[in-house]
Amino acid sequence: MNDITHRPASEARADLLDLLTALSQLREAVVADGRALIERWGGPFSGDAVPGTENLAHYLALRRRDLSDLQSRLSSYGLSSLGRSEAKVIEALDALSATLRRLTGETDAPYPTPAAMRAGEDALDAARDGIFGAVPRTPHAVVMVTLPSEAAGEPALIRRLMEAGMGCARINCAHDDAAAWEAMIANIRAAEAELGRNCRVLMDLAGPKCRIEQLRAPEKLRLYRGDRFSMVATLDPRSGGPVAIRPSFPEAIGQLALGAEVWINDGKIGARVVSADAVAVELEVFSARSKGERLKVEKGLNFPTTDLRLPPLTPKDFRDLDVVAAKADLVGFSFVQETSDVDLLQDHLAARRGALPRQTIVLKIETPLAVRNLPQLIVRSALHHPTAVMIARGDLAVELGFARLSEMQEEILWLCEAAHVPVIWATQVLDQFIKEGAPSRAETTDAAMAQRAECVMLNKGPFLAEAVTFLRDVLARMDRHQSKKFARFTPLRAWD
């Protein structure tokens, strides 16, 4: 074996003392910056949300700094690199400080208690159980299922999904109507009583999702790179003229500047504004497959380079809230962007709920502005309601760019763990399996990555029940190996 070179004891002690000084200064700065953040958010606060709010502020203060050099130096002594400090920032710093103090001669330096070190994780688990109901030992993550329209008239479908392991049912209020939603919920409650199982109901407000409302184009038209078309505030699809679309929110047009990007149908078409006025813009396609792409009514529109200002709740949402406030366990807030949006929804829920317990608000993060405002959105919501965050990866991928999505979904997971707020991992999980009955290799890996969230959402399709069973198996297997960013060293059996 090679000889191991040891650093002299005096050199090591001097380095450890220097590390202790750096860590003490870091802790002081994190506490001070965290206090300033809380004041900026309107604090100090009181109530159950305080520990999560304070830890979130400390985490943001910690992560504003480049700690990579400090981490490397700590790692060289076999010490914690703070890489698992999300849920307990100050406790992690104090535990590391106690170790450094003992290594430098302060033999009775106190450690935080085991309960204090677990408090953040325990708070997150309690929030998950409070929102989704107590879950079995494995998998750790709840499986949420988007119900198809058939669920209103087929109680057996609900029963089959719950037997497969559905722990939360999602009703998308962009589809069906109040009568259908109430029938779905009645079927869920009947299955709960029959099976002795819990299944919470998320009702997802449609929100200001911008879509193509009207289209003027030759039949089966395909757009190619370099083609141009218009987006206009008023349109008669029957009239002749160049290719044009009318968005469901015409007020978006006046907010588009030259060079602004518009993406259509989940990013299948990318176009850029080449001329603009208050009621119309001309767009040139810069991204499309070589065989071209079709323009279709009802396809979604995204504006990733524009902080689009649309009303957070539409007239339809206000009508739907009458049912949502009465029937839902969780309320999905689509396209939430600013704290005033949260205030608006909370006011309308309170007006309809009266003395009933406050429902969980699910903040659906779908735009760059929502990402930037996420800490404030969490704090504003959690101070008054149980709160969860949905990483709505469909719109978010188009808004942020696909390359940035992978990084951002990780950062949102870390941020929410710091706030002790459960995360729902959503959009296209096991999508091919649900539609065709067999998973792709890539989506199986994606499902395994979803294990770090507290809830994983599946969309609807003919093989939905089978996908629920498959997903729960994947999640349970990954629970053996991973807890958030913590790798569990359980025995590896494949090479025994």
Sequence and secondary structure as in RCSB ss.txt:
>XXXX:A:sequence
MNDITHRPASEARADLLDLLTALSQLREAVVADGRALIERWGGPFSGDAVPGTENLAHYLALRRRDLSDLQSRLS
SYGLSSLGRSEAKVIEALDALSATLRRLTGETDAPYPTPAAMRAGEDALDAARDGIFGAVPRTPHAVVMVTLPSE
AAGEPALIRRLMEAGMGCARINCAHDDAAAWEAMIANIRAAEAELGRNCRVLMDLAGPKCRIEQLRAPEKLRLYR
GDRFSMVATLDPRSGGPVAIRPSFPEAIGQLALGAEVWINDGKIGARVVSADAVAVELEVFSARSKGERLKVEKG
LNFPTTDLRLPPLTPKDFRDLDVVAAKADLVGFSFVQETSDVDLLQDHLAARRGALPRQTIVLKIETPLAVRNLP
QLIVRSALHHPTAVMIARGDLAVELGFARLSEMQEEILWLCEAAHVPVIWATQVLDQFIKEGAPSRAETTDAAMA
QRAECVMLNKGPFLAEAVTFLRDVLARMDRHQSKKFARFTPLRAWD
>XXXX:A:secstr
        HHHHHHHHHHHHHHHHHHHHHHHHHHHHHHHHTT    STTHHHHHHHHHHHHHHTS  HHHHHHHH
TTT   STT TT HHHHHHHHHHHHHHHTT TT     HHHHHHHHHHHHHHHHHHH    SS SSEEEEE  GG
GGT HHHHHHHHHHTEEEEEEETTSS HHHHHHHHHHHHHHHHHHT   EEEEE   S  BEEEEE  TT EE T
T EEEEESS  TTS SS EEEESSGGGGGG  TT EEEETTTTEEEEEEEE SSEEEEEEEE  TT EE  TT B
EE TTS     SS HHHHHHHHHHHHH SEEEETT  SHHHHHHHHHHHHHHHTTS   EEEEEE SHHHHHTHH
HHHHHHHTTS EEEEEEHHHHHHHH HHHHHHHHHHHHHHHHHHT  EEEESSTTHHHHHHSS  HHHHHHHHHG
GGSSEEEE   TTHHHHHHHHHHHHHHHHTTEETTEE      TT 
